[in-house]
Amino acid sequence: MKKMFIFGTGTGYLKMKYLLPEDSYELIGFIDNDNNKQGTIFEGKKVFSPSEAIKKKFDQILIASTFFDEIENQLLELGIEKGKIVKYYSAQDTLFDARLISLKLVHNEIKEKELKGNVAELGVFRGDFSKEINRIFSDRTLYLFDTFEGFDEKDVKLEIDNGYSNACKGRFSDTSEMIVLNKMLYKDKCIIKKGYFPDSLNGLEDKFVFVSIDVDLYKPTYAGLQYFYNRLVKGGYIFIHDYNNLSYSGVKEAIRMFCKKNDAVYFPLSDCHGSVVITK
C-alpha cells in the first residue's frame, strides 16, 4: 500500500475526502503552508510544513487544493519528483466550476427578462472571474473594485479580533490594474475602481443586474452587501464567494447578519469554497 501525504487542509480537502478510496493508500500526514496549522493534528494526523514532510519516507503527495499549479511548482523546487505529485483537482474542475456555469445561466435569465443595469465585481484580485463576467455580459459596463494592494490593515484587525481568519495585511497583493485589464476581452466596457471600499465608490449610483463579491473578509463583505443590495434591480443577482471557506469564516457571518437584518434570502452553490446567491 502506498504511503501518501495530502497537501491541503482546507475546503479543497473537505470537498474530496469522501471520494478517496481509503483501502488504496496509507495516509501518513498532511502538508500545509499555513504556519498556524503546522504541528497541529488534523483528521487524526499531524500537519507538516513542506520542508519537514519531504524528509519522511513517502510514495505520493496528493494535492487537495485548486491551487495545484502553484503547489506543484513549490514541491518541484523542493526536489520532489514529478511522478510523486498527484493532482486531485484538474483544469477541467476549474473550467466547469459551478459558479461559472451559474453565471452563464444567470446571464440568460437577465437577458430574457430584459433587465436594465450594469455589472460589478468587488474583490477582483488577478481578474480570473472578472474576465468571465466581462465576456458573458459583454454589452454591460463592468465596474472592478479592488485595492490592488491586498488586504487592508483595518479589515485584518477585525478578522483577528473576532477569530474569523488568519488574514494578514497585504495578502493577495500580487496583482495590478494592468494584469487584470490584459485579461479582459472587452476592455472598453471595464471601469477600474481602485481603493478601499466603499470609499472607492466616489458617488457611483448605478443600478446593477449582477454583482460578484469575493473579498474573503467580514468587513468588506458586509459593506459590499450594504451597497449593492440596495442598487440591485428586481430579478438581479449577487454572488458571494467563500461562504463555506473554513479559512475565512467572517464571510458566512457577514452574509447571515446582513440577510437577517434586511430580510434577504440566499441559496448555496456547490462550487469550491461554497458560494451563495442572493436575488431580489
VEXNUZA-639395 format. One record per residue: x, y, z of N, C-alpha, C, O, CB in turn; residue in three letters. Coordinates in steps of 0.2 Angstrom, whole numbers, padded with zeros to 4 digits, always signed. Each point is the difference from the previous one (the first is absolute). Glycine has a CB too. Example, Ala and Ser with C-alpha at 12.3 -4.5 7.8 and 13.67 -1.06 7.14 Angstrom:
2
+0066-0028+0039-0004+0006+0000+0004+0006+0000+0005-0001+0003-0014-0005+0003ALA
+0007+0011-0010+0004+0006+0001-0004+0005+0003+0003+0006+0001+0003-0009-0011SER
//
This chain:
280
+0004-0006+0000-0004+0006+0000+0004+0006+0000+0005+0001+0004-0014-0007+0002MET
+0008+0011-0010+0004+0006-0001-0001+0005+0006-0005+0001+0003+0004-0002-0015LYS
+0007+0003+0014+0000+0005+0006-0001+0007-0003+0003+0002-0005+0004-0009+0012LYS
-0012+0011-0005-0002+0006-0003-0001+0006+0005-0003-0001+0005-0002-0006-0014MET
+0007+0013+0007-0001+0006+0003-0006+0003-0004+0000-0001-0006+0012+0003+0010PHE
-0016+0002-0001-0005+0004-0003+0002+0008+0001+0001+0002+0006-0010-0011-0004ILE
+0010+0012-0007+0002+0007+0001-0006+0005-0001-0004+0000-0005+0015-0002+0000PHE
-0013+0004+0011-0006+0005+0001-0005-0003+0005-0001-0006+0001+0002+0009-0013GLY
-0003+0002+0016-0005-0002+0006-0006+0005+0000-0003+0000+0005+0013-0004+0002THR
-0011+0007-0013-0006+0004+0000-0006-0003-0004-0001-0006+0001+0009+0016-0001GLY
-0012-0005-0003-0006-0002-0003+0001-0005-0006-0004-0005-0001-0001+0016+0005THR
+0011-0010-0007+0002-0005-0006+0000-0007+0003-0002-0004-0004+0008+0013-0002GLY
-0003-0010+0011+0001-0007+0003-0007-0002+0002-0002-0006-0001+0014+0008+0005TYR
-0016+0002+0000-0006-0002+0003-0005-0002-0006-0005-0004+0001+0007+0011+0009LEU
-0001-0004-0016-0005-0001-0005+0002-0007-0003-0005-0003-0003+0004+0015+0000LYS
+0007-0015+0003+0002-0006-0003+0001-0006+0004+0001-0005-0002+0004+0012-0007MET
-0005-0006+0016+0002-0005+0004-0004-0006+0000+0002-0006+0001+0003+0015+0006LYS
-0012-0008-0008-0004-0006+0000+0000-0004-0007-0002-0006+0000-0005+0012+0008TYR
+0011-0003-0013+0000-0003-0006+0007-0005-0001+0001-0003-0005-0008+0013+0000LEU
+0011-0009+0010+0007-0004+0000-0001-0007+0002-0003-0001+0006+0009+0012-0004LEU
-0004-0016-0006-0001-0007+0003+0006-0001+0005+0006-0001-0001-0010-0003-0010PRO
+0001+0003+0017+0005+0000+0006+0004-0007+0000+0005+0000+0003-0013+0007+0003GLU
+0006-0012-0010+0004-0006+0000+0005+0000-0005+0004-0005-0001-0014-0001+0005ASP
+0011+0012-0007+0005+0000-0006+0007+0003+0003+0004+0001-0004-0014-0001-0005SER
+0010+0003+0015+0006+0004+0002+0000+0000+0007-0005-0001+0004+0004+0008-0014TYR
+0007-0005+0013+0001+0001+0007+0001+0007+0001+0006+0003-0002-0002-0015+0004GLU
-0008+0016+0001+0001+0007+0002+0005+0001+0005-0002-0002+0006-0010+0005-0010LEU
+0017+0000+0003+0005+0001+0005+0000+0007+0003+0004+0001+0005+0003-0010-0010ILE
-0010+0013+0002-0001+0007+0003-0002+0005-0005-0001-0001-0006+0010-0002+0014GLY
-0010+0009-0006-0002+0006-0004+0006+0005-0001+0004+0000+0004-0016-0002-0001PHE
+0012+0006-0008+0005+0005-0002-0004+0007-0001-0006+0000-0003+0014-0008-0002ILE
-0006+0013+0008-0003+0006+0000+0005+0006+0000+0004+0000+0004-0015-0005+0001ASP
+0010+0010-0009+0004+0006+0000-0002+0005+0006+0004+0004+0001-0002-0005-0013ASN
-0007+0000+0015-0002+0004+0006+0004-0001+0006-0001-0006+0003-0011+0007-0008ASP
+0016+0003+0007+0004-0001+0006-0004-0002+0006+0002-0003+0005+0006+0011-0009ASN
-0014-0005+0005-0005-0001+0006-0002-0007+0000-0002-0003+0005-0001+0015-0005ASN
+0003-0016-0006-0003-0007+0000+0006-0005+0001-0002-0005+0002-0007+0009-0010LYS
+0015-0002+0006+0005-0004+0000+0002-0002+0008+0000+0004+0004+0005+0001-0015GLN
-0005-0012+0011+0001-0003+0007-0006-0002+0004+0000-0003+0005+0010+0010-0005GLY
-0016-0005-0003-0006-0001+0003-0002-0007-0002+0003-0003-0005-0006+0015+0006THR
-0003-0015+0002-0003-0006-0003-0006+0001-0003-0005+0004+0002+0010-0010+0007ILE
-0006+0004-0015-0006+0001-0005-0002-0007-0002+0004-0004-0003+0000+0016-0001PHE
-0010-0014+0005-0003-0006-0002+0004-0006+0003+0001-0005-0004-0005+0011-0007GLU
+0007-0005+0017+0003-0005+0003+0008-0001-0002+0003-0004+0002-0014-0001-0001GLY
+0013+0010-0006+0007-0001-0002+0003+0007+0001-0003+0005+0000+0000-0014-0009LYS
+0010+0009+0009+0004+0006+0001+0000+0004-0006+0000-0003-0006+0007-0003+0014LYS
-0007+0012-0008+0001+0005-0005+0007+0002+0000+0003+0003+0004-0015+0001-0004VAL
+0016-0005-0006+0007+0002-0001+0001+0006-0004-0005+0001-0004+0008-0013+0005PHE
+0002+0015+0000+0002+0005-0005+0003-0004-0006+0002-0005+0000+0001+0014+0009SER
-0003-0006-0015+0003-0003-0006+0007-0003+0001+0002-0005-0002-0010+0012-0005PRO
+0012-0002+0010+0007-0002+0000+0001-0006+0005+0005-0004+0000-0002+0016-0002SER
-0007-0012+0007+0000-0006+0005-0003-0006-0003+0003-0005+0002-0004+0013+0008GLU
-0004-0008-0014-0003-0006-0002+0005-0003-0005+0000-0007+0000-0011+0012+0001ALA
+0014-0002-0005+0005-0003-0005+0005-0004+0003+0004-0004-0004-0007+0013-0004ILE
+0004-0008+0014+0006-0004+0004-0003-0007+0001+0004-0005+0002+0001+0015+0003LYS
-0012-0011-0005-0003-0007+0002+0000-0004-0006+0001+0002-0006-0008+0003+0014LYS
+0006-0012-0007+0000-0005-0005-0008+0000-0003-0004-0001+0004+0014-0006+0001LYS
-0011+0008-0011-0006+0001-0003+0000-0002-0007+0005+0000-0004-0009+0008+0012PHE
-0002-0010-0011+0000-0002-0007-0004+0005-0004+0002+0001-0006-0002-0013+0009ASP
-0004+0016+0000-0004+0005-0004-0002+0006+0004-0001-0001+0006-0003-0008-0013GLN
+0003+0015+0004-0003+0005+0003-0006+0002-0004+0001+0002-0006+0010+0003+0011ILE
-0017-0005-0002-0006+0002-0003-0002+0007+0001-0001+0002+0006-0003-0014-0005LEU
+0004+0016-0006-0002+0007+0001-0008+0001+0000-0003-0001-0005+0014+0004-0001ILE
-0013-0002+0012-0007+0001+0001-0002+0007+0000-0003+0003+0005+0002-0013+0002ALA
+0003+0014-0012-0002+0007+0000+0000+0002-0008+0003-0003-0004+0003+0005+0015SER
-0010+0003-0012-0001+0003-0007+0006+0004-0002+0001+0002-0006-0013-0002+0007THR
+0017+0001+0004+0006+0004-0002+0005-0005-0002+0006+0000+0003-0009+0009+0005PHE
+0001-0014-0012+0005-0006-0001+0006+0002-0004+0005-0002+0002-0015-0005-0002PHE
+0010+0012-0004+0006+0002-0004+0005+0003+0004+0006-0001+0000-0013+0003-0010ASP
+0005+0003+0015+0004+0003+0004+0003-0005+0005+0006+0000+0002-0012+0010-0003GLU
+0002-0015+0004+0003-0005+0005+0005-0004-0004+0005-0002+0003-0016+0003+0004ILE
+0009-0003-0013+0004-0005-0004+0007+0003-0001+0005-0003+0001-0015-0002-0006GLU
+0010+0011+0003+0006+0004-0001+0004+0000+0006+0007+0000+0000-0012+0007-0009ASN
+0002-0005+0015+0003+0000+0006+0004-0007+0002+0005+0000+0002-0014+0009+0002GLN
+0005-0014-0005+0003-0007+0002+0006-0002-0005+0005-0003+0002-0017+0000+0002LEU
+0011+0005-0010+0005-0001-0005+0007+0004+0002+0005-0003-0001-0014+0001-0008LEU
+0008+0008+0011+0006+0004+0002+0003-0003+0007+0006+0001+0001-0012+0009-0006GLU
+0002-0014+0009+0003-0003+0005+0003-0007-0001+0003-0003+0004-0012+0009+0003LEU
+0009-0008-0014+0003-0006-0002-0004-0006+0000+0003-0005-0001+0007+0010+0006GLY
-0017-0004-0005-0004-0006+0000-0001-0002-0008-0001+0004-0004-0005+0000+0015ILE
+0007-0010-0012-0001-0003-0007-0007+0001-0002-0005+0000+0004+0014-0008-0002GLU
-0010+0010-0008-0007+0002-0003-0004-0006+0000-0006+0001+0001+0011+0007-0008LYS
-0002-0014+0006-0004-0006+0001-0004-0002+0006-0004-0004+0001+0012+0000-0010GLY
-0005+0008+0015-0003-0001+0006-0005+0005+0002-0003-0001+0005+0014-0004-0002LYS
-0012+0009-0007-0005+0006+0001-0007-0002-0004+0000-0001-0006+0009+0010+0008ILE
-0014-0009+0002-0007-0002-0003-0005+0006+0001+0000+0002+0006+0002-0015-0004VAL
-0005+0015-0007-0005+0005+0000-0007-0003+0001-0002-0003-0005+0010+0011-0002LYS
-0011-0006+0012-0007-0003+0001-0005+0005-0005-0004-0003-0004+0006-0001+0016TYR
-0001+0010-0012-0004+0005-0004+0004+0001-0006+0006+0000+0000-0011+0006+0010TYR
+0002-0005-0016+0003+0001-0006-0003+0006-0003-0004+0004+0003+0005-0016-0005SER
+0002+0014-0004-0002+0006-0003-0008+0000-0002-0003+0005+0000+0015-0003-0005ALA
-0014-0008+0004-0007-0001-0002-0005+0001+0006-0005+0003-0002+0009-0012-0006GLN
-0001+0008+0014-0004+0002+0006-0002+0007+0000-0005+0003+0001+0010-0012+0005ASP
+0001+0013-0008-0001+0007+0000-0004+0003-0006-0004+0004+0001+0015-0003+0004THR
-0010-0004-0011-0004+0002-0005-0007-0001+0000-0004+0004-0002+0014-0007-0005LEU
-0012-0002+0011-0007-0002+0000-0003+0002+0008-0004-0004+0002+0005-0005-0011PHE
+0002+0013+0012-0001+0002+0007-0008+0002+0000-0002+0004-0005+0014+0000+0007ASP
-0015-0006+0003-0007+0002+0001-0002+0007+0000-0005+0002-0003+0004-0013+0009ALA
+0006+0015-0004-0001+0007+0000+0000+0003-0007-0004+0004-0001+0009-0003+0012ARG
-0001-0003-0015+0000+0002-0007-0006-0002-0004-0003+0004-0004+0016-0005+0005LEU
-0015-0005+0000-0006-0003-0003-0006+0004+0002-0004+0002-0004+0009-0013+0003ILE
-0005+0013+0008-0006+0004+0002+0000+0007-0002-0005+0003-0002+0006-0010+0012SER
+0005+0009-0011+0001+0007-0003-0003+0000-0007-0004+0005-0002+0014-0003+0008LEU
-0009-0007-0010-0003+0000-0007-0007-0001+0000-0004+0004-0004+0014-0009+0000LYS
-0013+0001+0009-0007-0001+0000-0004+0007+0003-0005+0002-0003+0007-0014+0005LEU
+0002+0015+0002-0003+0006+0003+0000+0006-0006-0005+0003+0000+0009-0006+0012VAL
+0001+0003-0016+0000+0004-0005-0006-0001-0005-0003+0005-0002+0016-0004+0003HIS
-0014-0007-0002-0006-0002-0005-0006+0003+0003-0004+0003-0004+0010-0013+0000ASN
-0007+0009+0011-0006+0002+0003-0001+0008-0001-0005+0003-0001+0006-0013+0009GLU
+0005+0013-0006+0000+0008-0001-0002+0002-0007-0003+0005-0001+0011-0005+0011ILE
-0005-0003-0015-0001+0002-0006-0007-0001-0003-0003+0004-0003+0015-0007+0001LYS
-0015-0003+0004-0007-0002-0002-0005+0005+0003-0005+0002-0003+0009-0014+0002GLU
-0002+0014+0007-0005+0005+0004+0001+0007-0002-0003+0005+0002+0003-0013+0007LYS
+0006+0009-0013+0001+0007-0002+0002+0005+0005-0003+0006+0000-0004-0008-0010GLU
+0010+0000+0015+0001+0004+0006+0006+0005-0002+0004-0001-0003-0007-0008+0011LEU
+0002+0015-0005+0004+0006-0001+0005+0001+0006-0002+0000+0005-0007+0005-0013LYS
+0015-0005+0006+0005+0002+0006+0007-0003-0002+0001-0003-0005-0010+0002+0013GLY
+0014+0003-0004+0007-0002-0002+0002-0006+0005-0004-0003+0004+0007+0015-0008ASN
+0003-0014+0003+0003-0005+0004+0006+0002+0004+0003+0005-0002-0007-0013-0006VAL
+0006+0004+0013+0006+0002+0004+0003-0006+0004-0003-0005+0001-0002+0017+0001ALA
+0011-0011-0001+0004-0005+0005+0003+0004+0005+0004+0004-0001-0003-0012-0008GLU
-0002+0006+0015+0004+0003+0006+0004-0005+0002-0002-0006+0003-0007+0013+0001LEU
+0016-0006-0004+0005-0005+0001+0002-0004-0006-0002-0005-0001-0003+0004+0012GLY
+0009+0005-0015+0002-0003-0007+0006-0004+0000+0001-0005-0004-0006+0015+0000VAL
+0010-0009+0009+0006-0003+0000+0004+0000-0007+0001+0006-0002-0005-0013+0011PHE
+0005+0002-0012+0003+0000-0007-0005-0001-0006+0003+0000-0005+0007-0005+0011ARG
-0016+0006-0004-0005+0001-0006-0002-0007-0003-0003+0001-0005+0008+0010+0003GLY
-0004-0017+0005-0002-0006-0003-0008-0001-0001-0002-0002-0005+0012-0003+0009ASP
-0014+0007+0001-0007+0000+0000-0003+0006-0004-0005+0000-0003+0005-0007+0014PHE
+0004+0013-0010-0002+0006-0003+0000-0001-0008-0005+0003-0003+0010+0004+0013SER
+0000-0010-0012+0000-0001-0008-0006-0004-0002-0003+0001-0006+0015-0001+0006LYS
-0015-0005+0004-0006-0003-0002-0006+0004+0000-0004+0000-0004+0009-0011+0009GLU
-0005+0015+0000-0006+0005+0001+0000+0005-0006-0005+0001-0004+0005-0002+0016ILE
+0006+0003-0014+0001+0005-0006-0002-0004-0006-0003+0003-0005+0012+0003+0011ASN
-0007-0012-0007-0001-0004-0006-0008-0001-0001-0002+0001-0005+0014-0006+0006ARG
-0015+0003+0005-0007-0002-0001-0004+0006+0000-0005+0000-0004+0008-0011+0010ILE
-0002+0016-0002-0004+0006+0000+0003+0005-0004+0002+0006+0002-0006-0008+0009PHE
+0006+0000-0018+0004+0005-0004-0003+0006-0002+0003+0005-0002+0001-0015-0002SER
-0011+0011+0005-0003+0006-0002-0001+0005+0006-0004+0005+0000-0002-0011-0009ASP
+0008+0004+0015-0001+0004+0006+0007+0003+0003+0005-0003-0001-0015-0005+0004ARG
+0009+0013+0000+0006+0003+0003+0002-0004+0006-0004-0002+0004+0001+0013-0008THR
+0009-0013+0005+0003-0004+0006+0004+0004+0004+0006+0003-0002-0006-0013-0005LEU
-0002+0011+0013+0004+0004+0005+0004-0005+0004-0003-0005+0003-0006+0014-0002TYR
+0015-0008+0000+0005-0004+0003+0003+0003+0006+0004+0005+0000-0001-0010-0011LEU
-0005+0003+0017+0002+0003+0006+0005-0004+0004-0001-0006+0001-0010+0011+0000PHE
+0017-0002+0000+0005-0004+0004+0005+0006+0003+0001+0005-0003-0002-0016-0005ASP
+0004+0009+0013+0006+0004+0002+0006-0001-0004+0004+0005-0001-0008-0005+0013THR
+0005-0005-0015+0006-0002-0004+0006+0000+0005+0006+0000-0003-0011+0004-0008PHE
+0004-0004+0017+0005+0000+0005-0001-0006+0005+0004+0000+0005-0002+0013-0007GLU
-0006-0017+0001-0002-0006+0005-0004+0003+0006-0003+0005-0001+0014-0010-0002GLY
-0012+0001+0008-0004+0001+0005+0002+0006+0004+0006+0002+0001-0008-0014+0000PHE
-0003+0016+0001+0002+0007+0004+0000-0002+0007-0003-0004+0003-0003+0011-0012ASP
+0011-0003+0012+0001-0001+0007-0006+0001+0005-0001-0004+0005+0012+0008-0007GLU
-0016+0000+0000-0006+0001+0004-0004-0006+0000-0003-0002+0005+0003+0014-0007LYS
-0001-0015-0004-0004-0006+0000+0004-0006+0003-0004-0005+0003-0001+0009-0014ASP
+0011-0005+0011+0004-0005+0003-0001+0000+0007+0000-0005+0003+0009+0005-0012VAL
-0008+0006+0012-0001+0000+0008-0007-0003+0002+0000-0003+0005+0008+0014-0005LYS
-0013-0009-0004-0007-0003+0002+0000-0007+0000-0003-0004+0004-0002+0014-0008LEU
+0008-0013-0002+0001-0007-0001+0003-0004+0006-0002-0004+0003+0003+0006-0015GLU
+0005+0001+0014+0004-0003+0006-0004+0001+0006+0000-0005+0004+0011+0007-0010ILE
-0014+0004+0008-0003+0001+0006-0006-0005+0001-0002-0002+0006+0006+0014-0007ASP
-0007-0014-0005-0006-0004+0001+0001-0007-0002-0004-0004+0000-0003+0014-0003ASN
+0013-0012+0002+0002-0007-0002-0003-0002-0006-0001-0006-0001+0002+0004+0013GLY
-0002+0006-0017-0003-0002-0007+0005-0003-0004-0001-0005-0004-0007+0014+0005TYR
+0014-0007-0001+0006-0002-0004+0006+0001+0002+0001+0004+0005-0009-0003-0015SER
+0013-0003+0007+0007+0002+0001+0003+0005-0005+0006-0001-0002-0004-0010+0007ASN
-0007+0015-0008+0002+0005-0005+0006+0004+0002+0001+0002+0006-0013-0002-0010ALA
+0016+0002-0001+0005+0005+0002+0000+0006-0005-0002-0001-0006+0009-0009+0011CYS
-0005+0015-0003+0001+0006-0004+0004-0001-0007+0005-0003+0000-0006+0010+0010LYS
-0002-0005-0016+0003-0001-0006-0001-0006-0003+0003-0001-0006+0005+0009+0010GLY
-0011-0013-0001-0001-0007-0004-0004+0001-0006-0005+0004+0000+0006-0010+0011ARG
+0000+0003-0016-0003+0001-0007+0002+0006-0003-0004+0003-0004-0005-0010+0008PHE
+0015+0010-0003+0002+0006-0003+0004-0002-0006+0002+0005-0004-0001+0001+0015SER
+0000-0012-0013+0003-0002-0006-0004+0001-0006-0002-0004-0004+0009-0004+0010ASP
-0009+0015-0008-0004+0001-0005+0001+0008-0002+0004+0003+0003-0012-0012+0001THR
+0005+0011-0009+0000+0007-0003-0006+0001-0004-0003-0005-0003+0016+0005+0004SER
-0014+0006-0002-0005+0002-0005+0001-0003-0007-0004-0002-0004+0002+0013+0011GLU
+0008-0010-0009+0002-0003-0007+0000-0007+0000-0003-0002-0006+0011+0011+0005MET
-0007-0013+0006-0001-0007+0000-0007-0002-0002-0001-0004-0004+0011+0003+0012ILE
-0014+0005-0004-0007-0002-0001-0003+0002-0007-0003-0004-0003+0002+0006+0016VAL
+0003+0004-0015-0003+0003-0006+0002-0004-0006-0003-0001-0005+0003+0012+0010LEU
+0006-0014-0005+0003-0004-0005-0004-0006-0001+0001-0003-0006+0010+0008+0008ASN
-0015-0007+0003-0004-0006-0001-0007+0001-0003-0003-0005-0002+0010+0000+0012LYS
-0008+0011-0010-0007+0002-0002-0001+0000-0008+0004+0003-0004-0005+0004+0014MET
-0004-0010-0012-0002-0001-0007-0003+0007-0003+0002+0002-0006-0004-0014+0007LEU
-0002+0015+0003-0003+0007-0001+0003+0005+0005-0004+0002+0004-0007-0008-0009TYR
+0017+0008+0003+0003+0005+0005-0004+0006+0000+0000+0004+0006+0011-0009-0008LYS
-0014+0007-0003-0004+0007+0000-0006+0000+0004-0002+0005+0002+0006-0003-0013ASP
-0006-0008+0013-0006+0000+0005+0002-0001+0007-0004+0000+0004-0002-0006-0013LYS
+0013+0007+0011+0002-0001+0006+0002+0007+0004+0003+0004-0004+0001-0016+0001CYS
-0006+0013+0009+0002+0006+0004+0003-0003+0006-0003-0003+0004-0006+0010-0009ILE
+0016-0005+0006+0003-0002+0006-0002+0005+0006+0001+0006-0001+0009-0011-0006ILE
-0011+0002+0012-0002+0004+0006+0005-0002+0006-0001-0004+0004-0011+0005-0007LYS
+0018+0002+0002+0005-0002+0005+0000+0004+0007-0002+0006+0000+0009-0008-0010LYS
-0006-0002+0015+0000+0003+0007-0004-0004+0005-0003-0005-0002+0004+0016-0004GLY
-0002-0008+0012-0003-0004+0005-0008+0001-0001-0002+0006+0000+0012-0004+0008TYR
-0013-0007-0008-0008+0000+0000-0003+0001+0006+0002-0003+0005-0001-0004-0015PHE
-0006+0012+0011-0004+0003-0005+0003+0007-0002-0003+0003-0004-0007-0009+0008PRO
+0016+0008-0002+0002+0007-0002+0001+0000-0007+0000+0006-0003+0006-0005+0014ASP
-0004-0007-0014+0001+0000-0008-0006+0001-0004+0001+0001-0006+0009-0008+0009SER
-0016+0008+0000-0006+0001-0004+0000+0007-0003-0002+0001-0006-0004-0009+0014LEU
+0009+0013-0004+0000+0006-0003-0007+0003-0003+0000+0003-0005+0012-0005+0003ASN
-0017+0000+0006-0007+0003-0002-0003-0004-0005-0006+0002-0003+0010+0008+0006GLY
-0002-0016-0005-0003-0005-0005-0007-0001+0002-0001-0003+0006+0012-0002-0009LEU
-0016+0006-0001-0007-0002+0001-0003-0004-0005-0006+0000-0001+0005+0011+0007GLU
+0005-0015-0010-0003-0005-0005-0005-0005+0003+0000-0001+0006+0010+0003-0013ASP
-0014-0005+0003-0004-0006+0002+0004-0006-0003+0003+0001-0005-0014+0006+0005LYS
+0010-0012+0003+0003-0006-0002-0004-0006-0001-0005-0001+0004+0015+0005+0002PHE
-0009-0008-0011-0003-0007-0001+0004-0006+0003-0003-0005+0001-0002+0010-0012VAL
+0011-0004+0011+0005-0005+0003+0006+0003+0003+0003+0005-0002-0007-0013-0007PHE
+0005+0005+0015+0006+0002+0004+0003-0006+0003-0003-0005+0002-0002+0016+0001VAL
+0012-0011-0003+0004-0006+0003+0004+0003+0006+0003+0006-0001-0002-0012-0010SER
-0002+0004+0016+0004+0002+0006+0005-0006+0002-0002-0005+0002-0008+0013+0002ILE
+0016-0006-0004+0005-0005+0002+0006+0003+0004+0006+0001-0003-0009-0008-0007ASP
+0002+0009+0016+0005+0004+0004+0002-0004+0006+0005+0003+0003-0010+0007-0007VAL
+0003-0016+0005+0002-0004+0005-0001+0002+0008+0000-0005+0004+0009+0002-0013ASP
-0010+0009+0010+0000+0003+0007-0007+0002+0002-0004+0002-0005+0016+0001+0004LEU
-0013-0002+0007-0007+0002+0003-0001+0007-0002-0006+0001-0003+0007-0009+0012TYR
+0003+0012-0008-0002+0008-0001-0001+0001-0007-0006+0003-0001+0013+0000+0011LYS
-0003-0004-0015-0001+0002-0006-0006-0004-0003-0004+0002-0005+0016+0001+0003PRO
-0013-0009+0004-0006-0004-0002-0007+0003+0002-0004+0001-0004+0011-0011+0004THR
-0007+0012+0006-0006+0004+0002-0001+0006-0003-0006+0002-0002+0007-0007+0013TYR
+0004+0009-0012+0000+0007-0003-0002-0001-0007-0004+0004-0003+0013+0000+0010ALA
-0007-0009-0011-0002-0002-0007-0007-0001+0000-0004+0002-0005+0015-0006+0002GLY
-0014+0000+0007-0007-0002+0001-0004+0006+0001-0006+0001-0003+0009-0013+0007LEU
-0001+0016+0001-0004+0006+0001-0001+0005-0006-0005+0002-0001+0010-0003+0013GLN
+0000+0001-0016+0000+0005-0006-0004-0003-0005-0004+0003-0003+0015+0002+0006TYR
-0009-0011-0005-0002-0003-0006-0007-0003+0000-0004+0000-0005+0015-0003+0002PHE
-0013+0001+0009-0007-0003+0001-0005+0006-0002-0005-0002-0003+0009-0007+0011TYR
-0003+0014-0005-0004+0006-0001-0001+0002-0007-0005+0004-0002+0008+0000+0014ASN
+0002-0005-0016+0001+0002-0007-0002-0006-0005+0001+0001-0006+0007+0009+0010ARG
-0009-0015-0001-0002-0006-0005-0007+0000-0002-0005+0001+0004+0013-0008+0002LEU
-0009+0007-0013-0006+0000-0003-0004-0006+0002+0003-0005+0002+0001+0012-0011VAL
-0011-0007+0009-0004-0005+0001+0002-0006-0005-0001+0002-0006-0009+0005+0011LYS
+0011-0013-0003+0002-0005-0005+0008-0001-0001+0002-0004-0003-0013+0006-0002GLY
+0014+0003+0009+0008+0000-0001+0003-0005+0005-0004-0003+0005+0004+0015-0008GLY
+0006-0013+0003+0004-0005+0004+0006+0002+0003+0004+0004-0003-0009-0013-0004TYR
+0007+0007+0013+0006+0001+0003+0003-0007+0002-0003-0004+0003-0001+0016+0001ILE
+0010-0013-0007+0004-0006+0002+0005+0002+0006+0004+0005-0001-0005-0010-0011PHE
+0001+0001+0017+0005+0002+0005+0004-0007+0001-0002-0005+0002-0005+0014+0004ILE
+0014-0008-0007+0004-0006+0000+0003-0001+0007-0001+0004+0005+0004-0002-0016HIS
-0001-0008+0013+0003-0002+0006-0005-0001+0006+0003+0000+0006+0007+0006-0010ASP
-0016-0007+0003-0005-0001+0005+0002-0006+0005-0001+0001+0006-0008+0005-0013TYR
+0011-0011+0004+0002-0006+0003+0008-0001+0001+0002-0006+0001-0013+0001-0005ASN
+0014+0010+0003+0008+0000+0000+0002+0000+0008-0001+0005+0003+0002+0000-0015ASN
+0001-0011+0014+0002+0000+0007+0005+0005+0002+0001+0001+0006-0004-0013-0006LEU
+0007+0014-0005+0006+0004+0002-0002+0008+0001+0003+0004+0003+0004-0012-0009SER
-0014+0009+0003-0002+0007+0001-0007+0000+0002-0005+0001-0004+0012+0003-0005TYR
-0008-0006+0016-0007-0001+0002-0004+0007+0001-0006+0000+0001+0010-0010+0005SER
-0001+0016-0007-0003+0006+0001-0005+0001-0006-0004+0004+0001+0014+0001+0005GLY
-0008-0008-0012-0005+0001-0005-0007-0003+0001-0005+0004-0001+0015-0005-0007VAL
-0010-0005+0011-0007-0003+0002-0003+0005+0005-0006+0001+0000+0010-0013-0002LYS
+0000+0014+0007-0003+0004+0005-0003+0007-0003-0006+0002+0002+0014-0007+0006GLU
-0005+0008-0012-0002+0006-0004-0006-0001-0004-0005+0004+0001+0017+0000-0001ALA
-0013-0010-0003-0005-0001-0004-0006-0001+0004-0006+0002-0001+0013-0007-0008ILE
-0007+0001+0014-0005-0002+0005-0003+0006+0003-0006+0001+0001+0011-0012+0001ARG
+0000+0015+0001-0002+0006+0003-0004+0005-0004-0005+0003+0001+0015-0004+0006MET
-0007+0002-0014-0003+0005-0004-0007-0003-0002-0005+0004+0000+0016-0001-0004PHE
-0012-0009+0002-0006-0003-0002-0006+0000+0006-0005+0001-0002+0012-0008-0007CYS
-0004+0006+0015-0005+0001+0005-0003+0007+0001-0006+0001+0002+0012-0011+0004LYS
-0001+0015-0006-0002+0006+0001-0004+0003-0006-0005+0005+0001+0015-0003+0006LYS
-0009-0005-0013-0004+0003-0006-0005-0004-0003-0003+0001-0005+0013+0005+0003ASN
-0012-0012+0006-0005-0005-0002+0002-0002-0007-0005-0001-0004-0004+0007+0011ASP
+0015-0007-0009+0002-0003-0006+0001-0007+0001+0002-0003+0005+0004+0014-0009ALA
-0006-0015-0002+0001-0007+0000+0006-0002-0005+0001+0004-0004-0013-0006+0007VAL
+0015-0004-0001+0005-0002-0005+0000-0007+0000-0003-0004+0004+0010+0013-0001TYR
-0004-0012-0009+0001-0007-0001+0007-0002-0002+0003+0004-0003-0016-0005+0000PHE
+0015-0005+0005+0007-0002-0001+0001-0002-0007-0004-0003-0004+0005+0000+0016PRO
+0006+0003-0015+0002-0003-0006+0005-0005+0003+0003+0000+0005-0005+0010-0013LEU
+0003-0015+0003+0004-0006+0002+0007+0001-0003+0004-0005-0002-0013-0003+0003SER
+0012+0014-0001+0006+0002-0003+0005-0001+0006-0001-0001+0006-0003+0009-0015ASP
+0011-0008+0007+0005+0000+0005+0000+0006+0005-0001+0006-0003+0008-0013-0005CYS
-0007+0006+0014-0001+0005+0005-0007+0002+0001-0001+0005+0004+0013-0001-0007HIS
-0017-0006-0001-0007+0001+0002-0002+0007-0001-0001+0003+0006+0002-0013+0002GLY
-0003+0012-0014-0003+0006-0001-0007+0000+0002-0003-0005+0001+0011+0008-0010SER
-0011+0003+0010-0007+0000+0001-0003+0006-0004+0004+0004-0003-0003-0008+0015VAL
-0007+0004-0014-0004+0004-0005-0005+0004+0004-0004-0003+0003+0007-0004-0013VAL
-0003+0013+0010-0006+0004+0002-0003+0004-0006+0003+0002-0005+0003+0000+0016ILE
-0013-0003-0011-0004+0003-0006-0005+0004+0003-0002+0000+0006+0005-0009-0014THR
-0006+0013+0004-0006+0004+0002-0006-0002-0004-0006+0002+0000+0013+0008+0003LYS
//
